């Protein structure tokens, strides 16, 4: 079944398809030689302000599912779907800051045609859940980019490592290959709880980013 049919007729557009078997085989080779397949957790962290406000507005978007940390089996089909969803959403949503859209520095929501980094990932999270991916494996993650600016991505936890869906690139990279500094992400047990990915002390709940335009 195609992703078009499985999303209930949502047009995915035309974009370059990867050779799935080759991509997975190549990544499996990298996994065997990479000692940093999985992001380490260092305790609890405060959630971002924008996420807390979204949960207050739309509690159903943040309801716990009684899960636990899992590593999805990264089959060729799943790898293909991850790439398709990342590319589709990156092409569908125009990059625009919360200030431009809503007149406030931080406003998390599922976008329709424009948004910033966290809006992209929320839509990707929804699509992947609709395609049967376990919510416990689709974790909102806050990072510092190469310029030291706040940014948000979607981390998918798999048996081949933790991978990042980013509005700045269509390529899906292992978390340790992005060049980002990882701060915190959602807890798999309860999306309203967050955990630290940094061993450098407490992580505050500040704003994520303004815009996060694609490279």
N, C-alpha and C positions, 0 to 999 in steps of 0.2 A: 504494500500500500504506500502511495506517495505521501510526502508531507503535506501536499496540497489537500488531499482527501482527508488526512488525519486531523488537519486543523479545521475541518468543517467548511472547506471552500474558501478560506482566506488566501488571497493571491500572494504568492511568495515572490513574484517577479522573476526576472532572468538574471542569473549570475553564474560565474564559473563554478563548476562542480569539481571537487577533488577526486582523485582515484582512491577510493576508500581503502581497499585492501593494502595498497602501497603505503598510505598514510599511517594506518594502524601498525603495519609491520615496522615502518621506520620509527614510529614512536615507541614501540616495544623495545627496540634496540637502545633508544635513548634511556628508557626506564631502567634497563639493566645496569647501565653505567652511571646513572644519576643517583647520588646519595641524598638528594633533597627532593624526593618525589612528593612528600607530604608536608604541608605547613605545620609547624609546631604550635601548640597552644600553651599559654603561660598563665592561665587563670581568667578571672572575670574582667569585663570592661563595660563601660557605659555605652549605650546605643547612641547613634547620632541624633541630634535634635530633630532634624527633618523626619527621621524614621519614627520617633516618638510621636510627633505631631500627626503623621499619617495614620498611625495606629489608633490615635484618639478619634480621628475623623472616620476611619474605615476599619473598625476592629476586626472584621472578617478577613482582612488582608494579613493580619498578624496572629491569627489564632493558632495555638499549638496543636500539633497533630499526634502527640504522644510518641514521637520518634526517638531515635538514638543515632549516634554517628554511624554512617555507612559509607562503604566504597563501592559504587556501582561497577558492575562488570562492564568494561568498555568494549562492547561488541562493535563490529564494523558499522552496523545499522545505527547504533547510538552515536558513534563518532560522527557519522554523516549528518545525523539530525542536529547535533551540537553545532557543527559548522554551518549548516543551512540556516538555523535560527539566528545565529550570530550575524551572518552576512545579511540576511533578510531584514532584521530589525535595524542594523546599521544603515541600510539603504532606505528604509521606510521612514525613519524619524530624522527630521532636520535638527542639527545642533543649535540650541538656543538656551540662554541662561534663565534661571528662575526670575531674576530681576526683570528681564525682558518680557517674560510670559505672564508673571503674576505680581510683579512689583514688590517682591520680597526676596531676601538673599537665599532662602532655603525653603523649597516646597516640593515634597516627594509625591509623585502620583504616576499612575500608568498613563503614558502619553497616547495621543491619537495621531499627531503629525509632527510635533516638535517637542524637544525637551533637552535636559542635560544628562550627565552620566548616570545618575541614579534612576532616572526615568527609563532610559534604555534598558538597564538591567532588570527593572521590575517587569517590563514587557517580555523580555527573554525568559525570565523566571516563570511567568504565566504560560507562555507558549510551551516551554519544556514540560511543565507540570501537565498541561493538556495532552502532551504526547506520551504521558505515562512515566515520566521521570519522578522519582521519589522526592518530595519537598526537602527531606532531610539532607539530600545531596546537592541542593541548589542554594548556596549561601551568599548573601550580600556581604561584601568585603570592602573595607575602607583602607586605602593606601596613600602613600605619598609618591607622586610621580618623580620623574627625573629632575624636575625643577623644584622639588620640595613642596609642591602644591597638593592640596587634598583632592582625592579622586575616588570613585567607587566603581567596582567591577563585580561580576557574578562569578563565584568560584564553584566549580563542579568537582565533587570529590569522587574519584574513581579508583579502581584497583590498579590502575597504571600511574596514579598520582593525582595531584590537584591541578586542575586546568582553569584558565581564566578566559571569560568572555568579556570583551572590552569594546566600547564604542569607538575607540581610537584605531582599531585595526580589525580586519576580517579574520586574520589568522588567529587560531586558538592556541595559546602558548601554555606550557607548564608554568605554574606560579613563580618558580625560581628563575625563569627565563625572561621575565617581563622588564626587569630593571627597576621595579617598584620596591618601595619599603613598605612592608605589610604592618598594619596597625591593629586591626580587629575585624571580626566577622560575626555573623549570627551563630548562635548555638544550634546544633542539629536537634537537640532535645526540645527546645522552645525558641521560636524565632524572635520572641520579645526579649530574650536574654542574649547578651553578647559576650564573646571571649576575646582575650588579648592574643595577638600574634607577635607581640614585641616583648622582649625580656628587659626592656629599658625603663621599667616603672609603669605607673598608671597611665591610661589613655583617656583623654578628656572626651566630651561629647560634642565637640565643636562641629561647625559646618563642614560639608564634604568638599564641594567645589562650586565654581560658577562657570557653567558652560561645558567644559570638557570636550572641545571640538575634536573631530577626528583628524588624524594625521594624514 
